[in-house]
Amino acid sequence: MKQASEEQAKNQSNHWNLEQATYLYDIDRWGRGYFYINEKGHVAVRPVYESDQSIDIYDIVMEIKARGIQLPCLIRFQDLLQTRVIELNEAFRQAIIEYEYLNVYRGVYPIKVNQLHEVVEEIIEAGAPYDFGLECGSKAELLATLAHLDRDDMLLICNGYKDQTMMSLMLAGRQLGKEVIPVLEKRREFDELFSVAEAMQVKPAFGVRVRLTTEGSGRWAESGGEQSKFGISLLEILDIVNILKQREQIDAFQLVHFHLGSQMNDILTVKAAVREATRVYAKLVQMGIPVRYLDIGGGLGVSYQGTRSGREQEINYTLQEYVNGVVYTVKEVCDAEDVPHPVLVSESGRSITAYHSVLVVGVLAATTRATEQDAIPIEAAENDHESVSELLDLNRQIDEDVDLSQVLEIHHDAEQRRGEANLLFSLGYLSLEEKAKVEQLYWRVTRKIVQRIRGVDEEELPDDLRRLHLLLTDQYICDFSVFQSMLDHWAIDQLFPVMPLHRLNEMPTRQGVLVDLTCDSDGKVDTFVDISGPKPYLDLHAVLENEPYFLGFFLMGAYQDILGDMHNLFGRVNEVHVYADREEPNGFYVEKFIPGTTVEEAVQLVQYFSSDLKKRMDKIVQRQVKNKNLRAGEGMRILEQYNAALTESTYYNFWQNGVPRLAVREVVEAPIESNGVNGATRLAAGAGNE
Ligand SMILES: *Cc1c(COP(=O)(O)O)cnc(C)c1O
């Protein structure tokens, strides 16, 4: 039977091509040309700006395997960071020329989006020709960024609440000749900044975060608007202006800033906010305050789901459209107000970093429903309970040309018959044979129903049938933790593109959800990108004996790969940094390997220290040896094993002596239940991106 279904799959593969795979996974849209499916049926990346240089991700997986690096592994395409920096700056350059804007763009990178040193360094390097700067939002970020102001013309924009230490460091930065600009979040910070500056005898400079009336759109709408926890009101700004005039320090006020929240989904909101902030800038200039910079904050979105339908998470504009909208709007307002065009600053983090990292995960097992026995004929014996013959009848009915309402009726009848049989069995009135037949017939008819409704629009399906669909999807058990690597998927239902990294020239014949290694029923991915909107399963290939199966999680670079949580003590994953290089046989080289958290490091975070653990294990072993429950040699072996495991990664060892842990196919008859433990404090945690 198994052979027959594989044969069938092969035949279907004949009608399958790479274009269909490209369409199915919607890779052209979310991949924006950086990711595509190559002729081998592998996902490949074109990371270099204006170049067709390409890297096959499967080749990287093989290379890191050869180096003994375990999965899960995060791959950083450093070239893609450069590319995004260039594209953002070039977009502004183009718009500035096109609209005859009479000033320049000097963007900054907000490091909270991904603080990893190599990421920040790569962005600084790529941004050098454009005077691209940095943004920080906390004390730790300030110290990290201040030391990276290699060039005097880089801006360092300092957002967030500031204490005296931070204020004096920002002023020290100015003493060093750096363009450090604290952005005042509260009226009180103005007085504090000036008193610290006076004590240090440094000329202060600052910007102001304006509280706009325009509210953001999308998930982080509350970062802006009148209810925002950030920002200074217009009345307070006027007060500041008066004080500056009295003290003859008007040139300290250098920047007008706003930030409406990340992943702004509507270009009209962006333009409205820019218009309002530009008015504030213009009025200040007209009042004699020579503000130099207009800082439009972050919020430039990334298209994760590929559709342009304006759903909550989805953006309705492109990078160039955003930039054009900003440049045009600022120019228009300034010209109308007859004030000079300001230096434009933006704080785009997500848009720069999202694309550059890909998480590679191995599938450990696939749990699927048994179908092998479907072809075995079942007949009702003479004294079988009537539910057997009823279910046989339902199996015949569903084969006929039935409409949706009839399908629903068949489903309800099957449910009823099965319920009846279960009850009778538990009361002792049904034989094991009868019960087995009922179960088998029930699942047969259910599978046929699912096949019948495949392709029907989710919206049109009655609830009972929609649930069935989910009941029959496979579970693919993956070697990773959602809480460590995809926190926003769990916390805010953020959608990320996920797809197989290989076998894309074969038709995927399974539909599944992905579950992780944690003992938490929330540790799963069950919403996926689809061309017509999110869908509750991913199209997958049946796992094959003796072959590993790899999935790629894409667009992980913004907030995710840095925000992880140690649920179940699964720590940071291994990480490699990859550069494109035409000279190399496969077109790339691995520049750096950063090992993930070891077991020893993970437990230490919760105050278990390996020396103590080892001592305790030693004691247990000694006692058993002394009591003659264990031979001394065995005891030593156990201790060695324990000590060695402390230095391993917290994940499942995917490669064992260079051989992949093969995905096994676990076949179950009954529906797969979720694994018990309730979702943890989902609401309490949330994710930290504003
Ligand atoms: C988070 C944040 C950003 C980055 O926003 P993105 O949408 O990632 O570009 C920029 N500025 C401020 C003040 C922020 O809080």
The ligand as an SDF file (V2000), in Angstrom:
LIG
                    3D

 15 15  0  0  0  0  0  0  0  0999 V2000
   11.9640   50.7750   17.7260 C   0  0  0  0  0  0  0  0  0  0  0  0
   12.2710   52.1130   17.2700 C   0  0  0  0  0  0  0  0  0  0  0  0
   12.7600   52.3240   15.9650 C   0  0  0  0  0  0  0  0  0  0  0  0
   12.9030   51.2290   14.9550 C   0  0  0  0  0  0  0  0  0  0  0  0
   11.7220   51.0120   14.2720 O   0  0  0  0  0  0  0  0  0  0  0  0
   11.6680   50.0610   12.9820 P   0  0  0  0  0  0  0  0  0  0  0  0
   10.2510   49.9720   12.6880 O   0  0  0  0  0  0  0  0  0  0  0  0
   12.2900   48.7790   13.3620 O   0  0  0  0  0  0  0  0  0  0  0  0
   12.4140   50.7100   11.9010 O   0  0  0  0  0  0  0  0  0  0  0  0
   13.1170   53.6050   15.6130 C   0  0  0  0  0  0  0  0  0  0  0  0
   12.9900   54.6390   16.4800 N   0  0  0  0  0  0  0  0  0  0  0  0
   12.5090   54.4670   17.7330 C   0  0  0  0  0  0  0  0  0  0  0  0
   12.3960   55.6200   18.6340 C   0  0  0  0  0  0  0  0  0  0  0  0
   12.1350   53.2020   18.1660 C   0  0  0  0  0  0  0  0  0  0  0  0
   11.6450   53.0450   19.3910 O   0  0  0  0  0  0  0  0  0  0  0  0
  1  2  1  0
  2  3  1  0
  2 14  2  0
  3  4  1  0
  3 10  2  0
  4  5  1  0
  5  6  1  0
  6  7  2  0
  6  8  1  0
  6  9  1  0
 10 11  1  0
 11 12  2  0
 12 13  1  0
 12 14  1  0
 14 15  1  0
M  END
$$$$
